[in-house]
Amino acid sequence: MDNKKLKIAIVEDNDGDAALIKEMLDYGDVEINHFKDLDSALEDFEFHIYDIALVDLGLPGCVGAEAPMMIMNENPTLPVVALTGSDDVRVIQKVLSIGAQDYLIKGRFDKETLIRSIRYSIERKKVYDNLNAQKQFSENIINTANAVIMVIDKAGRIIRVNEFFRELTGYRSEEAVNKNFIDSFVAKEYAKKTKEIINRSFADAPDVNYSNLINKKNGGSVFVEWHFSILKDDKEESTALLCIGLDLTMKIQAENQLKASEELLKRTEKIAHVGSWILDRKTSKFIWSEEMYNIFGLDAEKTAPDYNLLLSFIPGDDRDEFDESFRMSLNSGKTFETIHKIKRKDGTLRTLHQKAEHEKDRSGVIRRTLGMVHDITEQKELEEQLRQSQKMEAIGLLAGGIAHDFNNLLMVILCNSDMIISRLKKDDPTLEEMIEIKKSGQRAAELTRQLLAFSRKQVLKPQIIDMNSVVNDLEKMIKRLVGERIEVGTILNPGIGMVKADKGQLDQVIMNLVVNARDAMPDGGKITVETQNVTLGNDYIKKYSDIRTGNYVMLAVTDTGTGMSKETVDKIFEPFFTTKGLGKGTGLGLSTVYGIVKQSNGYIFCYSEPGKGTTFYFTLNQT
């Protein structure tokens, strides 16, 4: 036995039997206390710790195994050896089944047997308690795990399940055990696939991960991700399937929120024409958002973005300036910001605003760069249109003021010319000179009238007009005006709406546009006059700042002439701007057209490319 002193309790109402046991254990390393009844023993056990208790089954007031059972219930860590005067097998089995470590039949054991029983009982109790503690520890882990831990047999019946199963589904362990897992708990649409996975697992397939929908007790359902592992016996034969299930609800919600957030970001970037990118300094990996590919006109699936690819889109000297500025930003760690142009593969030019900031680690080294690209092409175009509109407005005010004062002076000149001419005789040598003065004054008056038209200060007499009738009335005059070398065609939509305008001014607009088209085709060509109903929507608002959406009637004059560059088109309506040679135009024809259309609450546009002809088209409100 151990070197330490053993403390033994004898609970025996027979003094002779107790004395005999004491005699057998009478040596220095043992302390023995004798209790003649159960109550005194239980009372002493509350204050003193014993290594083992020898308990008589025949104590007064106790029947069968009651005495050792009560002692073990009150002192679960105390090893107990039962003392009995009977060899009744049923009593002995009962005693051992309730937790007694051994039994001794009075009168049939000697000192050696007694000591061996005590030693083995103490050791066996320690082993049992350790195993029980480990089992309890394992049970606590299983039942406190935030995952379903379930074992099913080959028939698919649940052998055991942990507490989390109840938290997840609402079914208690006793409601789940012996139930068929698939039939009772798996949603119908997942039943067939789940059965295939389980059968494959029992057929010695590697561990399998699988997700399915599990029905809850309250009528709902929950997504669970399962890990299936085979349990084998000593003969390496499959006996059961260990199923560990994770609740995917939070994961799915997080994934859905992430997807929604990503989709919102994509939509926001698309609406705002803003792309984003990340450059990893360590790996040089370049990551672009979806809108970045759209801005650069690239296919995301066919393009591997990198810094050199971005540089390749920047034309000319701007590329070197961009590269130098970006590298200086990387070296200094300061924010990078610039506005530059790119040229897409289809040849279109876009204006971009780029801004990037550098993310540093704790040591201050740049870890990655986060950037955004804003396509401001439309914004720049609108700003240019606004500047052009303001410029035209300012010129109009100036021209209108000058023309008004100049017109007053011309009236005096013309009136005095008429008076002098009326007084001169036909043979007077100054008569011809006065007539030339009057003609010059009349030409100046015509220029003044055109300036007033451009500045929108003419007095209009609007009426309800059919645009097709206006074109038909002018067709013969147009053909005579352009000559035989130019073909004139019309495409008049019979269903166009009516407009409200000054007919005389409208005639002048059409004739000026036709004359402009004729002059663009010195070697001949074709002029087409077209009418149709149009709707100006949000796409026009994006391109032109002063457009009002609505239904309009459009008239277009198209020629097959030499065409114009974008720079020329941008200035085409400015007063005194002309593409004709010196002395071949006043530069007020299209300015007059612009002013009349604007004064009639309409809009005029020009589309032209070098070598592809030109189209002027204006719109007036349908009435």
C-alpha positions as CSV (number, residue, x, y, z in Angstrom):
1,M,0.0,0.0,0.0
2,D,1.0,3.7,-0.3
3,N,3.5,5.1,2.3
4,K,1.0,7.7,3.4
5,K,-1.3,6.8,6.3
6,L,-4.6,5.4,5.2
7,K,-7.8,6.5,6.9
8,I,-10.4,3.8,6.9
9,A,-14.0,4.0,8.1
10,I,-15.8,0.8,9.2
11,V,-19.6,1.1,9.3
12,E,-20.6,-2.1,11.1
13,D,-23.2,-2.7,13.8
14,N,-21.6,-6.0,14.9
15,D,-18.7,-5.2,17.2
16,G,-17.1,-8.6,16.7
17,D,-17.0,-8.3,12.9
18,A,-15.6,-4.7,13.3
19,A,-12.9,-5.9,15.8
20,L,-11.9,-8.7,13.4
21,I,-11.3,-6.3,10.6
22,K,-9.4,-3.9,12.9
23,E,-7.2,-6.8,13.9
24,M,-6.4,-7.6,10.3
25,L,-5.5,-4.0,9.6
26,D,-3.6,-3.4,12.8
27,Y,-0.3,-1.8,11.6
28,G,1.2,1.7,11.9
29,D,0.2,3.3,8.6
30,V,-3.5,2.8,9.1
31,E,-6.1,5.0,11.0
32,I,-9.4,3.2,11.6
33,N,-12.7,4.7,12.8
34,H,-15.6,2.4,13.6
35,F,-19.3,3.6,13.3
36,K,-22.1,1.3,14.5
37,D,-24.9,3.0,12.5
38,L,-25.3,4.8,9.2
39,D,-26.3,8.2,10.7
40,S,-23.2,8.6,12.8
41,A,-21.0,7.6,9.9
42,L,-22.7,10.2,7.5
43,E,-22.4,12.9,10.2
44,D,-18.6,12.2,10.6
45,F,-18.1,12.1,6.8
46,E,-19.2,15.7,6.6
47,F,-16.2,16.8,8.6
48,H,-13.5,14.2,7.9
49,I,-12.1,12.7,4.7
50,Y,-11.5,9.0,4.4
51,D,-9.6,7.0,1.9
52,I,-12.1,4.1,1.9
53,A,-15.3,2.9,3.7
54,L,-16.1,-0.7,4.6
55,V,-19.9,-0.8,4.8
56,D,-22.1,-3.6,6.2
57,L,-25.2,-4.3,4.1
58,G,-27.1,-5.4,7.3
59,L,-27.1,-2.1,9.2
60,P,-30.2,-1.4,11.3
61,G,-33.0,0.3,9.3
62,C,-31.3,-0.4,5.9
63,V,-32.4,-3.0,3.4
64,G,-30.1,-4.5,0.7
65,A,-27.8,-1.9,-0.8
66,E,-29.3,1.2,0.8
67,A,-26.4,1.9,3.2
68,P,-23.6,2.0,0.6
69,M,-25.9,3.8,-1.8
70,M,-26.6,6.6,0.7
71,I,-22.9,6.9,1.6
72,M,-21.9,7.1,-2.1
73,N,-24.6,9.7,-2.8
74,E,-23.3,11.9,-0.1
75,N,-19.6,11.2,-0.8
76,P,-19.3,10.5,-4.5
77,T,-15.4,10.4,-4.4
78,L,-15.2,7.9,-1.5
79,P,-14.4,4.3,-2.5
80,V,-16.8,1.8,-0.9
81,V,-16.4,-2.0,-0.2
82,A,-19.6,-3.8,0.8
83,L,-19.5,-6.3,3.7
84,T,-22.2,-9.0,3.5
85,G,-22.9,-12.2,5.3
86,S,-24.8,-13.6,2.2
87,D,-23.5,-14.8,-1.1
88,D,-26.8,-13.9,-2.9
89,V,-25.7,-13.0,-6.4
90,R,-28.5,-10.6,-7.0
91,V,-27.5,-8.5,-3.9
92,I,-23.9,-8.5,-4.9
93,Q,-24.7,-7.4,-8.5
94,K,-26.9,-4.7,-7.2
95,V,-24.1,-3.4,-4.9
96,L,-21.6,-3.4,-7.7
97,S,-24.1,-1.8,-10.2
98,I,-24.6,1.3,-7.9
99,G,-20.9,2.0,-7.8
100,A,-19.3,-0.1,-5.0
101,Q,-15.7,-1.0,-5.9
102,D,-15.8,-4.5,-4.3
103,Y,-17.6,-6.8,-1.9
104,L,-16.4,-9.1,0.9
105,I,-18.4,-12.0,2.4
106,K,-17.9,-12.1,6.1
107,G,-16.1,-15.1,7.4
108,R,-14.6,-15.9,3.9
109,F,-11.8,-13.4,3.6
110,D,-8.4,-13.2,5.3
111,K,-6.0,-10.4,6.0
112,E,-4.3,-10.6,2.6
113,T,-7.7,-10.6,0.8
114,L,-8.9,-7.7,2.8
115,I,-5.8,-5.6,2.1
116,R,-5.8,-6.5,-1.6
117,S,-9.5,-5.5,-1.9
118,I,-8.8,-2.2,-0.1
119,R,-5.8,-1.4,-2.3
120,Y,-7.6,-2.3,-5.6
121,S,-10.8,-0.5,-4.6
122,I,-8.9,2.7,-4.0
123,E,-7.0,2.5,-7.3
124,R,-10.1,1.4,-9.2
125,K,-12.0,4.4,-7.8
126,K,-9.3,6.8,-8.8
127,V,-9.3,5.3,-12.4
128,Y,-13.1,5.4,-12.5
129,D,-13.2,9.0,-11.3
130,N,-10.6,10.1,-13.8
131,L,-12.5,8.4,-16.6
132,N,-15.7,9.9,-15.4
133,A,-14.1,13.4,-15.2
134,Q,-12.8,13.0,-18.7
135,K,-16.1,11.8,-19.9
136,Q,-17.8,14.7,-18.2
137,F,-15.3,17.1,-19.7
138,S,-15.9,15.7,-23.2
139,E,-19.7,15.9,-22.6
140,N,-19.3,19.5,-21.6
141,I,-17.3,20.3,-24.7
142,I,-19.8,18.5,-26.9
143,N,-22.9,20.2,-25.3
144,T,-21.3,23.7,-25.2
145,A,-20.0,23.6,-28.7
146,N,-21.6,26.2,-31.1
147,A,-22.1,23.4,-33.7
148,V,-24.3,20.4,-34.0
149,I,-22.4,17.2,-33.1
150,M,-24.5,14.2,-34.1
151,V,-23.9,10.4,-34.7
152,I,-26.0,8.4,-37.0
153,D,-26.0,4.7,-37.9
154,K,-25.9,3.0,-41.3
155,A,-29.7,3.1,-41.4
156,G,-29.6,6.9,-41.0
157,R,-31.0,6.9,-37.5
158,I,-29.7,9.4,-35.0
159,I,-27.8,7.6,-32.2
160,R,-27.0,10.7,-30.2
161,V,-27.0,14.5,-30.6
162,N,-25.7,17.4,-28.6
163,E,-27.5,20.4,-27.0
164,F,-26.8,22.7,-29.9
165,F,-29.1,20.7,-32.0
166,R,-32.0,21.9,-29.8
167,E,-30.8,25.5,-30.0
168,L,-30.6,25.2,-33.8
169,T,-33.8,23.3,-34.6
170,G,-35.9,23.4,-31.4
171,Y,-36.0,19.6,-31.1
172,R,-34.7,18.1,-27.8
173,S,-32.2,15.3,-27.8
174,E,-34.9,12.8,-26.8
175,E,-37.1,14.0,-29.7
176,A,-34.3,13.4,-32.2
177,V,-32.6,10.2,-31.0
178,N,-33.8,7.1,-33.0
179,K,-35.4,9.3,-35.6
180,N,-34.3,9.0,-39.2
181,F,-32.1,12.1,-39.9
182,I,-33.1,12.6,-43.5
183,D,-36.8,11.8,-43.2
184,S,-37.4,13.8,-40.0
185,F,-35.2,16.8,-40.4
186,V,-33.8,17.4,-43.9
187,A,-35.8,19.6,-46.3
188,K,-37.3,17.6,-49.1
189,E,-35.4,19.3,-51.9
190,Y,-32.1,18.3,-50.2
191,A,-33.1,14.8,-49.1
192,K,-31.9,12.9,-52.2
193,K,-28.5,14.6,-52.3
194,T,-28.0,14.3,-48.5
195,K,-28.7,10.5,-48.7
196,E,-26.2,10.2,-51.6
197,I,-23.5,12.0,-49.5
198,I,-24.1,9.9,-46.4
199,N,-24.0,6.6,-48.4
200,R,-20.8,7.7,-50.1
201,S,-19.3,8.4,-46.7
202,F,-20.2,5.0,-45.4
203,A,-18.6,3.5,-48.5
204,D,-15.2,4.7,-47.1
205,A,-15.1,7.9,-49.1
206,P,-12.9,10.7,-47.8
207,D,-14.4,13.2,-45.3
208,V,-17.1,15.2,-47.0
209,N,-18.3,18.8,-46.6
210,Y,-21.9,19.4,-47.6
211,S,-24.6,22.1,-47.0
212,N,-28.3,21.5,-46.8
213,L,-31.5,23.0,-45.3
214,I,-32.7,21.6,-42.0
215,N,-36.3,22.0,-40.9
216,K,-37.0,23.6,-37.5
217,K,-39.6,22.6,-35.0
218,N,-41.4,26.0,-35.4
219,G,-41.9,25.5,-39.1
220,G,-38.9,27.5,-40.3
221,S,-35.6,26.2,-41.7
222,V,-31.9,26.9,-41.4
223,F,-28.9,26.3,-43.6
224,V,-26.3,24.0,-42.1
225,E,-22.8,23.1,-43.4
226,W,-22.0,19.5,-42.5
227,H,-18.7,17.7,-42.1
228,F,-19.1,13.9,-42.3
229,S,-16.5,11.6,-40.9
230,I,-16.7,7.8,-40.5
231,L,-16.4,6.1,-37.1
232,K,-14.8,2.6,-37.2
233,D,-14.5,-0.2,-34.7
234,D,-11.4,-2.3,-33.8
235,K,-11.8,-4.3,-37.0
236,E,-11.7,-1.1,-39.1
237,E,-15.3,-1.6,-40.1
238,S,-17.6,1.4,-40.5
239,T,-20.1,1.6,-37.6
240,A,-21.4,5.1,-37.6
241,L,-21.1,8.6,-39.1
242,L,-20.0,11.5,-37.1
243,C,-21.8,14.7,-38.4
244,I,-20.6,18.1,-37.4
245,G,-22.9,20.9,-38.5
246,L,-22.3,24.7,-38.5
247,D,-25.1,27.2,-38.6
248,L,-24.7,29.1,-41.9
249,T,-27.3,31.7,-41.0
250,M,-24.9,34.4,-39.9
251,K,-22.4,33.5,-42.7
252,I,-25.1,33.6,-45.4
253,Q,-26.4,36.9,-43.9
254,A,-22.9,38.3,-43.9
255,E,-22.3,37.1,-47.5
256,N,-25.6,38.5,-48.6
257,Q,-24.8,41.8,-47.0
258,L,-21.4,41.8,-48.6
259,K,-22.9,41.0,-52.0
260,A,-25.5,43.8,-51.5
261,S,-22.7,46.2,-50.5
262,E,-20.6,45.2,-53.5
263,E,-23.6,45.5,-55.8
264,L,-24.4,48.9,-54.3
265,L,-20.8,50.0,-54.8
266,K,-20.9,48.8,-58.4
267,R,-24.1,50.6,-59.1
268,T,-22.9,53.8,-57.4
269,E,-19.6,53.7,-59.3
270,K,-21.5,53.2,-62.6
271,I,-23.9,56.0,-61.9
272,A,-21.1,58.4,-60.9
273,H,-18.7,57.1,-63.5
274,V,-16.2,56.5,-60.7
275,G,-13.8,53.5,-60.7
276,S,-11.5,52.4,-58.0
277,W,-8.2,50.5,-57.9
278,I,-5.7,49.0,-55.4
279,L,-2.0,48.7,-56.0
280,D,-0.1,46.3,-53.7
281,R,3.4,47.6,-53.4
282,K,4.9,44.2,-52.4
283,T,3.5,42.1,-55.2
284,S,2.8,45.0,-57.7
285,K,-0.6,43.4,-58.1
286,F,-3.2,45.9,-59.6
287,I,-6.8,45.3,-58.8
288,W,-9.5,47.2,-60.7
289,S,-13.2,47.6,-59.9
290,E,-15.7,46.8,-62.6
291,E,-16.3,50.5,-63.5
292,M,-12.6,50.9,-64.2
293,Y,-12.8,48.5,-67.1
294,N,-15.9,50.4,-68.4
295,I,-14.1,53.7,-68.2
296,F,-11.2,52.4,-70.2
297,G,-13.4,50.5,-72.6
298,L,-11.9,47.1,-71.7
299,D,-13.3,43.6,-71.1
300,A,-12.6,42.5,-67.5
301,E,-12.4,38.8,-68.5
302,K,-9.8,39.5,-71.2
303,T,-7.7,42.1,-69.4
304,A,-5.0,41.7,-66.7
305,P,-4.6,45.3,-65.3
306,D,-1.3,46.7,-64.4
307,Y,0.3,50.1,-64.1
308,N,1.9,50.0,-67.5
309,L,-1.5,49.2,-69.1
310,L,-2.9,52.4,-67.4
311,L,0.0,54.4,-68.7
312,S,-0.5,53.1,-72.2
313,F,-3.9,54.8,-72.4
314,I,-2.5,58.3,-71.6
315,P,-1.5,60.1,-74.9
316,G,1.7,61.9,-75.7
317,D,3.6,64.0,-73.1
318,D,0.8,63.6,-70.6
319,R,2.0,60.0,-70.0
320,D,5.5,61.1,-68.8
321,E,4.0,63.9,-66.7
322,F,1.5,61.4,-65.1
323,D,4.2,58.8,-64.4
324,E,6.6,61.3,-62.9
325,S,3.9,62.8,-60.7
326,F,2.8,59.3,-59.5
327,R,6.3,58.2,-58.6
328,M,7.0,61.4,-56.7
329,S,3.8,60.7,-54.7
330,L,5.0,57.1,-53.9
331,N,8.4,58.4,-52.8
332,S,6.9,61.2,-50.6
333,G,3.8,59.3,-49.4
334,K,1.7,62.4,-50.2
335,T,-1.7,62.2,-51.9
336,F,-1.6,61.9,-55.7
337,E,-4.2,63.9,-57.7
338,T,-4.3,64.8,-61.4
339,I,-6.6,65.4,-64.3
340,H,-5.6,63.9,-67.6
341,K,-7.0,62.4,-70.9
342,I,-7.0,58.9,-72.1
343,K,-7.4,57.5,-75.6
344,R,-9.4,54.3,-75.8
345,K,-8.7,51.6,-78.3
346,D,-11.7,52.8,-80.3
347,G,-10.1,56.2,-80.6
348,T,-12.4,58.1,-78.3
349,L,-10.9,60.6,-75.9
350,R,-12.0,60.7,-72.2
351,T,-11.1,63.1,-69.5
352,L,-10.3,61.6,-66.1
353,H,-9.8,62.9,-62.6
354,Q,-7.5,60.6,-60.6
355,K,-6.8,60.7,-56.9
356,A,-4.9,58.2,-54.8
357,E,-3.8,57.8,-51.2
358,H,-1.1,55.6,-49.7
359,E,-1.7,53.1,-46.9
360,K,1.3,52.6,-44.6
361,D,2.3,49.9,-42.1
362,R,3.4,50.7,-38.5
363,S,6.9,51.4,-39.6
364,G,5.7,54.0,-42.1
365,V,6.4,52.0,-45.3
366,I,3.7,52.2,-47.9
367,R,1.9,48.9,-48.0
368,R,-0.6,49.6,-50.8
369,T,-2.1,52.5,-52.7
370,L,-5.9,53.1,-53.0
371,G,-7.1,55.1,-55.9
372,M,-10.2,56.4,-57.6
373,V,-10.8,57.4,-61.2
374,H,-13.7,59.8,-62.1
375,D,-14.7,60.1,-65.7
376,I,-15.4,63.8,-66.0
377,T,-15.7,63.9,-69.8
378,E,-19.4,64.9,-69.8
379,Q,-18.7,67.4,-67.0
380,K,-15.9,69.0,-68.9
381,E,-18.1,69.1,-72.0
382,L,-20.9,70.8,-70.1
383,E,-18.5,73.3,-68.6
384,E,-17.3,74.1,-72.1
385,Q,-20.9,74.4,-73.3
386,L,-21.6,76.7,-70.4
387,R,-18.6,78.9,-71.2
388,Q,-19.6,78.9,-74.9
389,S,-23.2,79.8,-74.0
390,Q,-22.0,82.6,-71.7
391,K,-19.6,83.8,-74.4
392,M,-22.4,83.8,-77.0
393,E,-24.7,85.6,-74.5
394,A,-22.0,88.3,-73.9
395,I,-21.3,88.7,-77.6
396,G,-25.0,88.9,-78.2
397,L,-25.5,91.7,-75.6
398,L,-22.5,93.6,-77.1
399,A,-23.7,93.1,-80.7
400,G,-27.3,94.0,-79.8
401,G,-26.2,97.2,-78.1
402,I,-23.9,98.2,-80.9
403,A,-26.4,97.2,-83.6
404,H,-29.2,99.2,-82.0
405,D,-27.1,102.4,-81.8
406,F,-25.7,101.8,-85.2
407,N,-29.1,101.3,-86.6
408,N,-30.2,104.7,-85.3
409,L,-27.2,106.3,-87.1
410,L,-28.0,104.4,-90.3
411,M,-31.6,105.7,-90.2
412,V,-30.3,109.3,-90.2
413,I,-27.8,108.5,-93.0
414,L,-30.5,106.7,-95.2
415,C,-33.1,109.4,-94.6
416,N,-30.7,112.2,-95.5
417,S,-29.5,110.2,-98.5
418,D,-33.1,109.9,-99.8
419,M,-33.6,113.7,-99.3
420,I,-30.5,114.6,-101.1
421,I,-31.1,112.2,-104.0
422,S,-34.7,113.6,-104.4
423,R,-33.2,117.1,-104.8
424,L,-30.5,116.2,-107.3
425,K,-31.1,116.3,-111.1
426,K,-30.5,113.2,-113.1
427,D,-27.5,114.8,-114.8
428,D,-25.9,115.9,-111.6
429,P,-22.5,114.2,-111.2
430,T,-23.0,113.7,-107.5
431,L,-26.2,111.7,-107.9
432,E,-24.4,108.4,-108.6
433,E,-22.1,108.9,-105.6
434,M,-25.2,109.5,-103.4
435,I,-26.9,106.4,-104.7
436,E,-23.7,104.4,-103.8
437,I,-23.8,106.0,-100.3
438,K,-27.4,104.9,-99.9
439,K,-26.7,101.3,-101.1
440,S,-23.8,101.1,-98.6
441,G,-26.1,102.2,-95.9
442,Q,-28.7,99.6,-96.9
443,R,-26.0,96.9,-96.8
444,A,-25.0,98.1,-93.3
445,A,-28.6,98.0,-92.3
446,E,-28.9,94.4,-93.4
447,L,-25.8,93.6,-91.2
448,T,-27.4,95.4,-88.4
449,R,-30.6,93.4,-88.8
450,Q,-28.5,90.2,-88.7
451,L,-26.8,91.3,-85.5
452,L,-30.2,92.1,-84.0
453,A,-31.4,88.6,-85.0
454,F,-28.3,87.0,-83.3
455,S,-28.8,89.0,-80.2
456,R,-32.5,88.0,-80.2
457,K,-33.8,91.5,-80.1
458,Q,-36.0,91.4,-83.2
459,V,-39.7,91.7,-83.0
460,L,-41.2,88.3,-83.9
461,K,-44.7,87.5,-85.2
462,P,-45.2,83.9,-84.2
463,Q,-48.0,81.7,-85.7
464,I,-48.9,78.0,-85.8
465,I,-46.9,76.5,-88.6
466,D,-46.6,73.2,-90.4
467,M,-42.8,72.7,-90.9
468,N,-43.4,70.5,-94.0
469,S,-45.4,73.2,-95.7
470,V,-42.6,75.7,-95.1
471,V,-40.1,73.3,-96.7
472,N,-42.5,72.6,-99.7
473,D,-43.0,76.4,-100.2
474,L,-39.2,76.9,-100.3
475,E,-38.2,73.9,-102.3
476,K,-38.2,75.5,-105.7
477,M,-36.3,78.5,-104.4
478,I,-33.8,76.2,-102.7
479,K,-33.1,74.4,-106.0
480,R,-32.6,77.6,-107.9
481,L,-30.3,78.9,-105.1
482,V,-28.0,75.9,-105.0
483,G,-27.7,75.4,-108.8
484,E,-27.7,72.4,-111.0
485,R,-24.5,70.7,-109.7
486,I,-26.1,70.1,-106.3
487,E,-28.9,67.6,-105.8
488,V,-31.7,68.5,-103.4
489,G,-33.7,65.9,-101.6
490,T,-36.4,66.0,-98.9
491,I,-37.5,63.5,-96.3
492,L,-40.7,65.0,-94.8
493,N,-42.4,63.0,-92.1
494,P,-46.2,63.4,-92.7
495,G,-47.0,62.9,-89.0
496,I,-45.0,65.7,-87.6
497,G,-46.5,68.1,-85.0
498,M,-47.1,71.8,-85.4
499,V,-44.8,74.5,-84.1
500,K,-45.2,78.2,-83.1
501,A,-42.7,80.5,-84.9
502,D,-42.3,83.6,-87.1
503,K,-42.7,82.2,-90.6
504,G,-40.4,84.8,-92.2
505,Q,-37.7,84.1,-89.6
506,L,-38.1,80.4,-90.1
507,D,-37.7,80.8,-93.9
508,Q,-34.5,82.7,-93.3
509,V,-33.2,80.0,-91.0
510,I,-33.7,77.3,-93.6
511,M,-32.3,79.3,-96.5
512,N,-29.2,80.2,-94.4
513,L,-28.6,76.6,-93.6
514,V,-29.0,75.6,-97.3
515,V,-26.7,78.3,-98.5
516,N,-24.1,77.2,-95.9
517,A,-24.4,73.6,-97.1
518,R,-24.1,74.8,-100.8
519,D,-20.9,76.7,-100.0
520,A,-19.4,73.5,-98.4
521,M,-19.7,71.6,-101.7
522,P,-18.0,73.7,-104.4
523,D,-17.6,70.6,-106.6
524,G,-21.2,69.6,-106.2
525,G,-23.0,67.1,-103.9
526,K,-26.3,66.5,-102.3
527,I,-28.4,68.4,-99.8
528,T,-31.1,66.7,-97.8
529,V,-33.8,68.5,-95.8
530,E,-35.5,66.3,-93.3
531,T,-38.3,66.7,-90.8
532,Q,-39.5,64.4,-88.0
533,N,-40.9,64.3,-84.4
534,V,-38.2,63.9,-81.7
535,T,-38.1,63.5,-78.0
536,L,-35.3,65.2,-76.1
537,G,-34.7,63.1,-73.0
538,N,-32.1,62.7,-70.2
539,D,-29.4,61.6,-72.7
540,Y,-29.5,65.1,-74.2
541,I,-29.5,66.8,-70.7
542,K,-26.2,64.9,-70.0
543,K,-24.7,66.4,-73.2
544,Y,-26.2,69.9,-73.2
545,S,-26.7,71.9,-70.1
546,D,-29.6,74.1,-71.2
547,I,-31.9,71.4,-72.7
548,R,-35.4,71.0,-71.5
549,T,-36.9,67.5,-72.0
550,G,-40.0,67.2,-74.1
551,N,-41.5,66.6,-77.5
552,Y,-40.1,68.6,-80.4
553,V,-40.3,68.9,-84.2
554,M,-36.8,68.7,-85.8
555,L,-35.6,70.0,-89.1
556,A,-32.2,68.9,-90.4
557,V,-30.1,70.1,-93.3
558,T,-27.4,67.6,-94.3
559,D,-24.7,68.0,-96.9
560,T,-22.1,65.7,-98.4
561,G,-19.4,68.4,-98.3
562,T,-15.9,68.6,-96.8
563,G,-17.0,68.5,-93.2
564,M,-15.4,70.3,-90.2
565,S,-13.2,69.5,-87.3
566,K,-14.5,69.6,-83.7
567,E,-12.6,72.8,-83.1
568,T,-14.4,74.5,-86.0
569,V,-17.8,73.1,-84.9
570,D,-17.3,74.5,-81.4
571,K,-17.0,78.1,-82.9
572,I,-19.5,77.7,-85.8
573,F,-22.2,79.9,-84.3
574,E,-20.0,82.7,-83.2
575,P,-20.5,86.1,-84.9
576,F,-18.0,86.9,-87.6
577,F,-16.5,83.4,-87.5
578,T,-16.4,82.0,-91.0
579,T,-14.7,79.1,-92.8
580,K,-14.9,80.9,-96.1
581,G,-12.1,82.9,-97.7
582,L,-11.4,86.6,-97.2
583,G,-14.3,88.7,-98.6
584,K,-16.5,85.7,-99.2
585,G,-18.7,85.8,-96.1
586,T,-19.7,88.1,-93.2
587,G,-19.6,85.4,-90.6
588,L,-23.2,86.3,-89.5
589,G,-25.3,83.8,-91.4
590,L,-25.1,80.9,-88.8
591,S,-25.1,83.5,-86.0
592,T,-28.4,84.8,-87.3
593,V,-29.8,81.2,-87.4
594,Y,-28.6,80.6,-83.9
595,G,-30.3,83.8,-82.6
596,I,-33.6,83.2,-84.4
597,V,-33.8,79.6,-83.1
598,K,-33.0,80.6,-79.6
599,Q,-35.5,83.5,-79.7
600,S,-38.1,81.0,-80.8
601,N,-37.3,78.8,-77.7
602,G,-35.6,76.1,-79.8
603,Y,-32.3,74.4,-79.8
604,I,-29.8,74.1,-82.7
605,F,-27.0,71.5,-83.1
606,C,-24.2,70.7,-85.5
607,Y,-22.6,67.4,-86.2
608,S,-19.7,67.1,-88.6
609,E,-16.5,65.2,-89.3
610,P,-13.8,66.0,-91.8
611,G,-14.5,64.3,-95.1
612,K,-18.0,63.1,-94.0
613,G,-20.2,66.1,-94.5
614,T,-22.2,68.2,-92.0
615,T,-25.7,68.1,-90.5
616,F,-27.3,71.2,-88.9
617,Y,-30.5,70.4,-87.1
618,F,-32.8,72.5,-84.9
619,T,-35.8,71.7,-82.8
620,L,-38.9,73.7,-81.9
621,N,-41.5,72.8,-79.3
622,Q,-44.6,70.9,-80.6
623,T,-47.8,72.8,-80.0
